[in-house]
Amino acid sequence: MRIIVSGGGTGGHIYPALALIERLKQVEPDTQVLYVGTDRGLENKIVPAAGLELKVLHTQGFKRSLSLENFKTAYLFLKAVHDAKKIIREFKPDVVLGTGGYVSGAVLYAAAKLHVPTVIHEQNSVVGITNKFLSRYVDEIAIAFDAARDQFPAAKVTMCGNPRAQQAAANANSDFSWTSYGLSDAKPVLMIFGGSQGAPKINASVVQAIPEFSKRDYQVVFATGQKRYDQVKEALKDVKVGSNVKVVPYIEDMPAKMPKVACLVSRAGATTIAEITALGIPTILIPSPYVTANHQVKNAMALVKNGAAAMITEDQLDGRSLLVQADRLMEDQAARDQMAQASKKMGRPDAADRLIKILYKAIADHQK
Ligand SMILES: CC(=O)N[C@H]1[C@@H](OP(=O)(O)OP(=O)(O)OC[C@H]2O[C@@H](n3ccc(=O)[nH]c3=O)[C@H](O)[C@@H]2O)O[C@H](CO)[C@@H](O)[C@@H]1O
């Protein structure tokens, strides 16, 4: 299969695309892939690292309020559509897949106008602005939460889950060792990260809690987000950080490491949730209150209701509340086991295979 994949900006849109590609190459080893992203997003780091060719377009998001900047955005969109058409004509894909982010708006719109089969994947329960716009033009829409169904044209929608779940499940028996982080494999690890880019309030709370974490019998791996690392290091300059606590900018190859985590603290982004439920990882979710229609709270509540996660809302978050919840789980294996079981029941470990079927369907329907 020749496939163009486009999704950009944050890890939550990029990792599902990469997981799909990894699986597609297992099913069809001669698959040819071109990734189209923005010139600024995390894809510039993640996609080449995965050994894929990346072409970039310059786009930006529309402001919700009336703004002069929106004229520039509209111009950039039209230019990006024009450039995307050129890329599509040259690459001649059998199908184009969009996984969200502004750049996928231009690429999928261009593909639809060129009558190339198109599929979009929506990771969230509340549909993103780009996918909402594209839903009129594309052939097929794959969703990961039932709640997204009614927000799209019914005939195009198929439940599939998030391909990153299948990748996570496939790595469940990972042989990763925490010794590469200077930690022990004999003691449980609490992993903390605020989404793919880090989150200021989570970072500040972890900084407050570090003197106590440093006295615990468990270990802590804390990712600050690439751009926030220096700031956190500065805040920690007079704090004695125990040898059981590791502070890093970013955690690479998460599917290898997540199975080796006893408990996780994280934002409630859809892709993170797909990973933790695929593996059944006890998690304390801290939903971001800064996202469209508060969708992370909805993502989180779906798990909390089933006993699959605990939640701290951002307004209740500080070093103290974080520590209390973390201790409660890290010091109670039975509570962790119970949460793990409930979480795993919600996982969709065949999501990539389902998405591949949807790609085949879009291609076949065009050949009729
Ligand atoms: C602020 C914002 O707009 N967030 C959105 C964005 O979040 P964001 O990009 O943070 O999305 P997710 O939480 O869904 O995904 C984060 C991904 O990054 C990985 N990871 C994270 C930290 C790290 O150090 N290393 C690493 O590999 C995680 O394992 C996961 O695969 O996209 C998600 C999916 O569309 C949405 O649900 C989120 O609401």
The ligand as a Tripos MOL2 file, in Angstrom:
@<TRIPOS>MOLECULE
LIG
   39    41     1     0     0
SMALL
NO_CHARGES

@<TRIPOS>ATOM
      1 C1         -3.2240   20.0690   25.4100 C.3       1 LIG1
      2 C2         -3.8350   19.2970   24.2910 C.2       1 LIG1
      3 O1         -4.3110   19.8220   23.2910 O.2       1 LIG1
      4 N1         -3.8600   17.9980   24.4760 N.am      1 LIG1
      5 C3         -4.4140   17.0940   23.4940 C.3       1 LIG1
      6 C4         -3.2930   16.3500   22.8290 C.3       1 LIG1
      7 O2         -2.5180   15.9360   23.9270 O.3       1 LIG1
      8 P1         -1.1570   15.1630   23.9880 P.3       1 LIG1
      9 O3         -0.3800   15.2870   22.7500 O.co2     1 LIG1
     10 O4         -0.4860   15.4970   25.2620 O.co2     1 LIG1
     11 O5         -1.8090   13.7670   23.9860 O.3       1 LIG1
     12 P2         -1.9440   12.4210   24.6500 P.3       1 LIG1
     13 O6         -1.9360   12.4030   26.0990 O.co2     1 LIG1
     14 O7         -3.1310   11.8500   23.9900 O.co2     1 LIG1
     15 O8         -0.6330   11.6830   24.1000 O.3       1 LIG1
     16 C5          0.6250   11.9130   24.5960 C.3       1 LIG1
     17 C6          1.5460   10.9120   23.9870 C.3       1 LIG1
     18 O9          2.8720   11.2930   24.2490 O.3       1 LIG1
     19 C7          3.5480   10.1970   24.8740 C.3       1 LIG1
     20 N2          4.6160   10.7320   25.7050 N.ar      1 LIG1
     21 C8          4.3430   11.6360   26.6890 C.ar      1 LIG1
     22 C9          5.3610   12.1100   27.4880 C.ar      1 LIG1
     23 C10         6.6860   11.6580   27.2780 C.ar      1 LIG1
     24 O10         7.6430   12.0430   27.9610 O.2       1 LIG1
     25 N3          6.9060   10.7590   26.2770 N.ar      1 LIG1
     26 C11         5.9060   10.3000   25.4700 C.ar      1 LIG1
     27 O11         6.1590    9.4860   24.5880 O.2       1 LIG1
     28 C12         2.4610    9.4230   25.5980 C.3       1 LIG1
     29 O12         2.8610    8.1230   25.8830 O.3       1 LIG1
     30 C13         1.3410    9.5270   24.5700 C.3       1 LIG1
     31 O13         1.5210    8.5840   23.5430 O.3       1 LIG1
     32 O14        -3.7910   15.3500   21.9480 O.3       1 LIG1
     33 C14        -4.6980   14.3930   22.5560 C.3       1 LIG1
     34 C15        -5.1450   13.4000   21.4850 C.3       1 LIG1
     35 O15        -5.6650   14.0130   20.3770 O.3       1 LIG1
     36 C16        -5.8850   15.1220   23.2090 C.3       1 LIG1
     37 O16        -6.7300   14.2080   23.8800 O.3       1 LIG1
     38 C17        -5.3330   16.1060   24.2080 C.3       1 LIG1
     39 O17        -6.3760   16.7960   24.8660 O.3       1 LIG1
@<TRIPOS>BOND
     1     1     2 1
     2     2     3 2
     3     2     4 1
     4     4     5 1
     5     5     6 1
     6     5    38 1
     7     6     7 1
     8     6    32 1
     9     7     8 1
    10     8     9 2
    11     8    10 1
    12     8    11 1
    13    11    12 1
    14    12    13 2
    15    12    14 1
    16    12    15 1
    17    15    16 1
    18    16    17 1
    19    17    18 1
    20    17    30 1
    21    18    19 1
    22    19    20 1
    23    19    28 1
    24    20    21 ar
    25    20    26 ar
    26    21    22 ar
    27    22    23 ar
    28    23    24 2
    29    23    25 ar
    30    25    26 ar
    31    26    27 2
    32    28    29 1
    33    28    30 1
    34    30    31 1
    35    32    33 1
    36    33    34 1
    37    33    36 1
    38    34    35 1
    39    36    37 1
    40    36    38 1
    41    38    39 1
@<TRIPOS>SUBSTRUCTURE
     1 LIG1         1 GROUP 0 **** ****
